[in-house]
């Protein structure tokens, strides 16, 4: 039997467990009589994950569900195969159901033609729909479901005691999940979700990418301040809610005002 590397009581993260990078963070919540997985990652890492579960002496039939934090391919491409191998259920927010069940390659980021990215996106049935405030019972452990849209409309987070599984909302370096119109990013929603995380009393944040970290309000505040500026920057295209420079220019043009290059 492979020694289980618990990050916290009842919590194993499979990249740490493997001792190498497998891809997206995959969290195993050990409830004693059963367990769940938060995200599953790419299909090509699934065999490694299943092998780890067996070596840690987890009975595969005790996997209560696999939760998709959201519908990005790096989190869910292996879901259909995992559902079949583990004979388990897949859970997600209602906003994630359609892209996952239809295998939407654009919304899930499986295909980005401009960058030559194109991977299969197998369709996967969603068995359980998770909404804000739902409770997930895993043996003797309970997770509270948070709907934290912004990165995507179906982004979920989970509160368990003093832990917050924060998805792609915030990382240790204050970066956030990619902001892109193709998968439904919404900057005002993102800021609201980050403010909720900022106000929470969790001691540790367990993101979907990179290291787990101890709560630091400066990390979250820095992201909020940055995204607040993003709302009014042309850099973010249709994800921005306005572009003050263009509004000012339009007023000048409408008023017949010509540029004055003599001003310093």
N, C-alpha and C positions, 0 to 999 in steps of 0.2 A: 504493500500500500504506500502511495506517495503521501508524504506529510502535507497536510493542508496548511496553507499560509494565510491565516486570517488577518486582514487589515484591521478589522474591528470585530468584536463579538458578532458571530453569525454572518459576516461579510467577507467573501473572497473575490478578488479581482483577478481574472484569468491571465492577463499579461504578466502581472506580478507572479502569479502562480507558475507560469511557464518559464519565467526568467528571461523572457525575450518579448519583443514587440510582435503581437499577433495582428494588431489593427485597432479598431475601436475598443474602448474599455468595455469589457463584459463582466457585469457584476452578478455573482451568485449569492442569493440570500438563502441561508441555511436555516430552515425552520424546524430542524430535527427530523420530523416524520416526512417532510417534503421540502422541496426547494423551488425557487424560480430563477430565471435568468433575465437580467435587464440588458436588452440588445443581444445580438448574436454575431453581427459583423458580416464579412464577406464569406461567400460559399467556400472559397478555397482554404479558409482557416477552420472550417467546421469539423473536419476529421480530427484536427489537433485538439479542439475543444472537447469533443466527445471522448477522445482518448484520455484527456486530463480528468474528466469526470469519472471515468471508469477507474483510473489509477488512484484517484482520491477516495474510491469506494463509495461513490454516490450511485444509488440505484437509478438508472435512467428512467424507469417507469414512475419514479417519484417526482419528476419535473412537472409541477403544477401548471406552469405557463411560461412562455417567453414573451416579454413585453418589448414592443418597439417604442423607443422614446419618441421617435418621429420617423418620417418616411424617406429618409436619405439612404441611398444604396449602401454606403459604407456601414450603416447600422443594421440593415435588414435584407441584404441580398441573399443571405443564407437561410432566411426564415422558412421558405417552403420545404427545403431539404431537411432542416432541423425539425420542423413539425412532423415530418414523416418518420425520421429516424427515432425521435424521442417519444413519438405517439402522444404529443402534448398539444396545447392550445396556444394560439397567438393572440395577444392583446394589443390594442392601440387606441388612440383617441379617434373619435368620429371623423375628424378632418384628415386623418391618415389612411382611412379605410380605402377610399377609391384608388389613390395611386399605388397602394400595395396590392390590392386585389386585381387591378388591371395591369400591373407591371409597367406603369407609366415611366418610360425611360427618361423623359425630360424633367418631370416634377421630382423624380427621385434622384436626379443627378447621375444616373447611370450612363447617360449619353451627353457629352459636351463636344459637339462636332468641331467647334472652333479650336479646341485644344487636342483633338484627336483621341478623345476619351470615349470609348464605347464598350460597355460590358453588358452581358445578359442581365435582364431583370425579371426573374421568374415570378409569375403571378402567385399570390399566397392568400388563402382565405383567412380573414380575421374572425376569430371565434368569440372574442370578448371585447366589448367596447368599454373604454375607461373614460370617465368624466370627472371634472373637478369635484373634489370632496369624497370620491369613492374610497373605500377602505379595502385593501388587499390583505387577506389573512394567509400567512405562509407558516403553517405549523403554529409555533408559539410566538411568531413575529407578526407585526402589523405595519403596513405601509399606507400612508395617506397620499392620494393622488392629487397633484397640482397640475393645472393646465397653465403652461407658461409660454404662450405664443410669442412670436417675434422672429426668431430664426426661421421657423416654419409655423404654419397655423396649427399643426397638430403636435407641437412640442410638449412633452410631459416631463415633470420632475416628480420626485417622491421623497416624502419626509418619513424618516424612521428614527424615532428618538432624537438624539442630538446630531444625526446625519441627514444631509440633504443630497440626494442623487440629482445633480443639477443639469444633466443633459448637455446640450451645446449652448447653454446660456452664458456661461462664464468659465474661463480657464485661469490657471494660476498666474499667467503673465498679463492678465486683464484683457486678453483678446476674447472675442466672442465667435459663435458660429457664423459661417459665411452669410452675408447679406446679399440676396439675389432675388430678383423678381420671379425667376422661373419656378422656384419652389415656394413662393408665397411669403417671402420675408416682409415684415411690417415693422418699421423702426419705432413708431410710437408704442406699439404693443411690446416690442422688445424692451423699451425703457421701463414700461409698467412692470414687466416681469422681473427685470433687474432690481427695481425698487422694492418689489415684494421680497426678493431674496435678501436685499440689504436689510430690510426690517425684521427678518426672521431671526430666531434665537439659536439656530443650528450652529454647532461648534466646528463641524467639518463639512467641506463641500467635496462631493465625489463626481467629477465631470465625466463626460463621455470620451474625452481625449486628454492625454497627458496625465500629470501627477495629481493625486488626491492632495488636498491642502487644507490647512487650518484657516478658519474664517479670518479674513482681513478686510475690514470695511474699506480701506484705501483701494484695494484691488477692484472691488465692485463699483465704488464711487467713480474711479477713473474711467471705467467702461461707460457708466451712465453719462458722464460729462462728454465723453467722446461721441457717443451716439446722439446726444442732444444736438451737437453741431452737425452730425451727419444728416439730420433731418432737412437741413437747408443748404446742402451741397450738391452741385450738379454731378459730382463724381458718382452718386448713387442713383442716377437716372430716375426711373419711375418709383423707386423706393423712397425717394425724398418727397417731402410734403410741400416743398416750395423752394424757390431760388430767388432770394431777395435782390441779387444783382440784376437779374432779368426784369424783375418788376420795376426796379428803379430806372433801368434803361428804357423800358416801354413808356414810362411816364414822361421821360425826357423827349423821346421821339414824338409822342402824341402832342406834347406842348411845343413842338417845333424847335426844341433846343438843340443846337449843334455842339459838338465837342469843342472845348476850349483848351488847346494844347499849350497855351501861353502860361497856364498856371503850373506852379511847381508843386 
